[in-house]
Amino acid sequence: DSIIKANTAGVFGINSVSSIKVKQVNINLNNADQLNNLSNFERVRMTIQSNANSTPAELFTVNFPDSYASSVTVAPTNSPELLTYLKGSEINYNVYGKMRRITSKPLTMTIAVTLRVN
């Protein structure tokens, strides 16, 4: 609600919205190198739940190719409706990953999720 109000000069809030879905996901490794990059991962997925809707919903799943990449951008085809989750006052995101092979250093991953609001 506060994000919508902040971006509409307080004119609109969560009750003015009819749908919120994931439009795009950008995953970036800030310190990737030839041996430690997204190819070390098989896949990653993110879920959301809140005190308004405690049933976890999968925001996205990304399967990584086994070739060098430091970033990837995807547009999920079956994004769930997020409106009921975002009406909550406590929102929890969980990120799960499956490794393909071990890394030799800690990696810093940034995940940016762009939402489509109607």
QUIHUGI-V567171 format. One record per helix or strand. SS is the DSSP state (H for helix, E for strand). FROM is the first residue (numbers start at 0). LEN is the number of residues. If there is no record, write none. Layout:
BEGIN
SS&FROM&LEN / SS&FROM&LEN
END
This chain:
BEGIN
H&1&6 / H&13&3 / E&19&10 / H&37&3 / E&40&10 / E&56&7 / E&70&4 / H&82&4 / E&90&9 / E&108&9
END
